[in-house]
Amino acid sequence: MSKNILIINGHPAPEKSTAGSEIIRKLSELLPEAQVRHLAHLTSGGSFDVAAEQAALRQADAVVWHFPFYWYSVPALMKKWIDVVLAYGFAYGSSATALHGKQLLLSLTTGAGADDYQQGASMTWPLEAFLPPLLQTAYYCGMKTLKPVWSYSMICIPGVTDAAGRERILADARIHAERIAKELRDWEREEQK
Ligand SMILES: Cc1cc2nc3c(=O)[nH]c(=O)nc-3n(C[C@H](O)[C@H](O)[C@H](O)COP(=O)(O)O)c2cc1C
C-alpha cells in the first residue's frame, strides 16, 4: 500500500517561480498520488486555516517542504505557516503526538552557485550548515527526516536569464524532482520490508 505524501509548496509567489514550479509539476507527474498544497493560495493576509493545515499533516506519512532559499532559510510565508501550524498541543508538548514518526524531506533551490557555498566564498558556509534549524524543527515534533534535496544556481530573472539558461534551470528542476521521488520511493520500499 502506498504511503500518503504531502508536498507543501512554500513559494510566496508561485506564478513568478521558474525552478520551484517545474519541480512541483514534475513531482506531481512522478508521484501522482501526492497531495500538493501551495501556501500562497491557502493564505489570506498571512493567515492560514490552521485546522485544515493540521488535518492535511495528520493524514500524511511523509511531508515535503519545498521552498526557494530566502536569506538562508524558508520564505517568510512558510515560516509563518510553521509558526502557526506546528502549534503547542498539536506538534509539540507533552501530549502532542500528531507528527510523531512522519518523515520530512526538505527541498530547496538557491540562487547562488555551489562554489559560493564554502568557506572564503560569498556564502561562507556549505549549504548543509544552514539546515539544522529546520531539521531540528522536525525532530522537536517527533518527525524523522529524509535526505534533503537542493539545487544550486536556480535563479531565473526575466530579461536577464537567456533561453539556454532557462532551459538549464528547467532541466535541473526535473532532475531535482526525480531525486525527491527516488528518495521517497526508496523510503516506501524500506517501510514495506
Ligand atoms: C528575498 C530573496 C532572498 C533570497 N535569498 C537567497 C539566499 O539566501 N541564498 C541564495 O542562494 N539565494 C537566495 N535567493 C535566490 C532564490 O533562492 C532563487 O531565486 C530561487 O531559489 C529560485 O527559485 P524559483 O524560480 O522557484 O523562485 C533569494 C531570493 C529572494 C527573492
The ligand as a Gaussian input file, in Angstrom:
#p B3LYP/6-31G(d) Opt

LIG

0 1
 C       14.078000      37.586000      -0.871000
 C       15.053000      36.658000      -1.525000
 C       16.073000      36.120000      -0.769000
 C       16.974000      35.218000      -1.350000
 N       17.964000      34.691000      -0.561000
 C       18.830000      33.800000      -1.109000
 C       19.840000      33.209000      -0.288000
 O       19.934000      33.436000       0.917000
 N       20.705000      32.344000      -0.877000
 C       20.620000      32.036000      -2.214000
 O       21.449000      31.247000      -2.691000
 N       19.638000      32.554000      -2.991000
 C       18.745000      33.415000      -2.484000
 N       17.740000      33.946000      -3.249000
 C       17.532000      33.418000      -4.619000
 C       16.413000      32.369000      -4.634000
 O       16.730000      31.277000      -3.806000
 C       16.130000      31.874000      -6.063000
 O       15.680000      32.979000      -6.808000
 C       15.087000      30.755000      -6.081000
 O       15.596000      29.594000      -5.471000
 C       14.626000      30.412000      -7.491000
 O       13.512000      29.559000      -7.424000
 P       12.095000      29.940000      -8.060000
 O       12.283000      30.039000      -9.548000
 O       11.188000      28.816000      -7.667000
 O       11.687000      31.270000      -7.464000
 C       16.848000      34.858000      -2.713000
 C       15.816000      35.438000      -3.491000
 C       14.942000      36.334000      -2.901000
 C       13.834000      36.940000      -3.748000

